[in-house]
Amino acid sequence: MSKSKEELLKQLSDCVFEMEDEEIISVAQEYLDAGYDPLEGITEGLVDGMNRAGVMYEEEEYFITDLLICSDAMYNGLDILKPHLPQKNLEGEKTYKCVIGVVEGDTHDIGKNLVKIMLETAGFEMYDLGRDVPLRNFIDKVKKVDADLVCLSTLMTTTMPGMKKVVEMLKEENMYENTKVMIGGGPISQTYCDKIDANGYSPNAVEAVKLAKLLVGMGIPA
């Protein structure tokens, strides 16, 4: 008897959370073979597991090495599910471009990677600058690709001022009106977002997608 969608979503989440990077491959395949939605498998299964692992890390129950194995499991599941996602962008439909990276001074990129995957899945064209990114590089890349959105991440309070600097640089170059700024990470809050004039803050990867779409007007009639 085949398992319910809820059972398999929980298994996907548990495989990521419990670092089962081999077992997840067969679970993801079983989920697909049962005819369930691959996007839901990613958001409600893989990303849910990674979010749970992130909470354990913040509570100092998991170490960075644990998170890396969790992310390996997530990527293994993603390799199975992602090719089966429907193509989002129809011919003639605008492709929204997003530059993403972890600000200079910080090398924590698990959260950034999650948001990147989720935005890619939602149909954004992603330009990932990686971690410990010099602030000027964000501006240069936004200008080069004519990005609609720039996503800045950090897990360290000491590097938060870098986000403010990027907003200021966008204003100085008259790019602030056309390029929306979204920020996130452990120490970030809506209050800080408002303080530095960023356009939006998201507490997690799933909410980040909703916010990103809202900021660029994706799917909203002109």
Stockholm file with secondary structure:
# STOCKHOLM 1.0

chainA/1-222         MSKSKEELLKQLSDCVFEMEDEEIISVAQEYLDAGYDPLEGITEGLVDGMNRAGVMYEEEEYFITDLLICSDAMYNGLDILKPHLPQKNLEGEKTYKCVIGVVEGDTHDIGKNLVKIMLETAGFEMYDLGRDVPLRNFIDKVKKVDADLVCLSTLMTTTMPGMKKVVEMLKEENMYENTKVMIGGGPISQTYCDKIDANGYSPNAVEAVKLAKLLVGMGIPA
#=GR chainA/1-222 SS CCCCHHHHHHHHHHHHHTTCTTHHHHHHHHHHHTTCCHHHIIIIIIHHHHHHHHHHHHTTSSCHHHHHHHHHHHHHHHHHHGGGSCCCCCTTCCCCEEEEEEBTTCCCCHHHHHHHHHHHHTTCEEEECCSSBCHHHHHHHHHHHTCSEEEEECSCGGGTHHHHHHHHHHHHTTCTTTSEEEEESTTCCHHHHHHHTCSEECSSHHHHHHHHHHHHTTTSCC
#=GC SS_cons         CCCCHHHHHHHHHHHHHTTCTTHHHHHHHHHHHTTCCHHHIIIIIIHHHHHHHHHHHHTTSSCHHHHHHHHHHHHHHHHHHGGGSCCCCCTTCCCCEEEEEEBTTCCCCHHHHHHHHHHHHTTCEEEECCSSBCHHHHHHHHHHHTCSEEEEECSCGGGTHHHHHHHHHHHHTTCTTTSEEEEESTTCCHHHHHHHTCSEECSSHHHHHHHHHHHHTTTSCC
//
